[in-house]
Amino acid sequence: MTRRHGYALLSAIIALIVGLSAAIYVGVAADDGSTGSSTTALGNAGAAPASTGIWVGAWSASPAGAEPGTETTGMAGRSVRNVVHMSVGGTSARITLSNLYGQSALTITHASIAVAAASDTAAATADTMRRLTFDGNTTVVVPAGRQVLSDAVRIVVPQGSDILVTTYSPTASGPVTYHPRARQISYVAQGDLTEDVTGAGYTEQTPFWRYVTAVDVLSHDADGTVVAFGDSLTDGITSTLGANHRWTDVLSQRLRTAVESGRDLPRYSVVNEGISGNQVLAGGLGRPADNQSGLDRFSRDVLSRTNVKVVIVDLGVNDILRNPRVADPDRIVAGLRTLVRQAHAHGIKVVGATLMPFQGHRGYSQAREAVREQVNAEIRSGRVYDAVVDFDKALRDPYNPRKLRADYDSGDHLHPSDKGYARMAGVFDLKDLKGSAPAEL
């Protein structure tokens, strides 16, 4: 070989190495911050983004149980169009579908994502409809008790927008995994109208979210995710339907506004993992249990979510109210401490909320009030959480601290009004989102 040919060969080898290195760098950067499977997330190479953005959670809803009336046929032959609200924007998206409560495999032959044309509509904004794939395939089979993550698809998702996530299954699949207290109207159509933009065929309205449990986005606006983990107070069951007035919605907007104004605060999205009736210690009946306890679902709904930096825990009231006897405050607090230890093991900071008053509610008693006060005393002591948000102090009646202030009360003496939810978000110290989990609490 001549010297000239040797130099040419060496140059070609160097060029090949540089090209491979650049490709690897782009692939890693595109999945930066994701706690999901990078292979699955970027499996559809044609749709996957080449971006240095970070994957964060933009919306979530915990699977809460099996939908009554769907035990035999599921949603066979119908298109399910879920309307979900984005806490942050992004340039690409991926979704999680759950068959946790199914008794047989769920076959989805067609799925899509689009930006809604407006609030309270099944119509999509022109040119935003995208077909979803799973490891490059348009059909996916979700085994009973499992979930799947879609491939990433390029779509511009505006912050604060509503997104339409639509699925179609042609075959009976047994019970539908759902979230019943959505406080958002979604839609159903007969036949496969998964990519229909007009929404005209979606004549059936539903207050449930079905199958979809998370939407992640590749974002340049957020560096991590905050998960709100709680019960009906976090689920927002008395907030105005379709208005996104849960305290988590208000907190998300408040944090974004503060960051945009130049305050030294982390750029985080906020997602909601509240389930109405949820308890720290006890779950419902069935396998898996309906409304799984906080201890049983924490790994699924917090630790496995995308790029979680902080979790806000607001649990314990139902352990007091739903216990046929007087609940043990020490057991409730021990359960909360277990959640904190699990979060810390994953480097997640924990902000905990005091339990709000409920005098006037049908479950109230002096004995249960005493348990609430004991749990709150331990939370305020600083021996449970990394930081504390005092929802109790913020919403209680100053003349009778055992009950909610009248204008913060929805009327059932347990759940807040829209004004009460706004107060919960307003009293939250945004600086508590800074920093990371301590090595030891």
Secondary structure as GFF3:
##gff-version 3
##sequence-region A 1 441
A	DSSP	alpha_helix	3	30	.	.	.	ID=ss1
A	DSSP	alpha_helix	38	41	.	.	.	ID=ss2
A	DSSP	beta_strand	54	60	.	.	.	ID=ss3
A	DSSP	beta_strand	65	66	.	.	.	ID=ss4
A	DSSP	beta_strand	78	85	.	.	.	ID=ss5
A	DSSP	beta_strand	90	98	.	.	.	ID=ss6
A	DSSP	beta_strand	106	108	.	.	.	ID=ss7
A	DSSP	beta_strand	110	115	.	.	.	ID=ss8
A	DSSP	beta_strand	130	131	.	.	.	ID=ss9
A	DSSP	beta_strand	140	142	.	.	.	ID=ss10
A	DSSP	beta_strand	147	149	.	.	.	ID=ss11
A	DSSP	beta_strand	153	157	.	.	.	ID=ss12
A	DSSP	beta_strand	162	169	.	.	.	ID=ss13
A	DSSP	beta_strand	177	179	.	.	.	ID=ss14
A	DSSP	beta_strand	186	190	.	.	.	ID=ss15
A	DSSP	beta_strand	204	206	.	.	.	ID=ss16
A	DSSP	beta_strand	209	210	.	.	.	ID=ss17
A	DSSP	beta_strand	212	219	.	.	.	ID=ss18
A	DSSP	beta_strand	224	230	.	.	.	ID=ss19
A	DSSP	alpha_helix	232	235	.	.	.	ID=ss20
A	DSSP	alpha_helix	247	260	.	.	.	ID=ss21
A	DSSP	beta_strand	268	274	.	.	.	ID=ss22
A	DSSP	alpha_helix	294	298	.	.	.	ID=ss23
A	DSSP	pi_helix	299	303	.	.	.	ID=ss24
A	DSSP	beta_strand	308	314	.	.	.	ID=ss25
A	DSSP	alpha_helix	317	321	.	.	.	ID=ss26
A	DSSP	alpha_helix	329	345	.	.	.	ID=ss27
A	DSSP	beta_strand	349	353	.	.	.	ID=ss28
A	DSSP	alpha_helix	366	380	.	.	.	ID=ss29
A	DSSP	beta_strand	387	389	.	.	.	ID=ss30
A	DSSP	alpha_helix	391	395	.	.	.	ID=ss31
A	DSSP	beta_strand	396	397	.	.	.	ID=ss32
A	DSSP	beta_strand	400	404	.	.	.	ID=ss33
A	DSSP	three_ten_helix	406	408	.	.	.	ID=ss34
A	DSSP	alpha_helix	418	427	.	.	.	ID=ss35
A	DSSP	three_ten_helix	430	433	.	.	.	ID=ss36
###
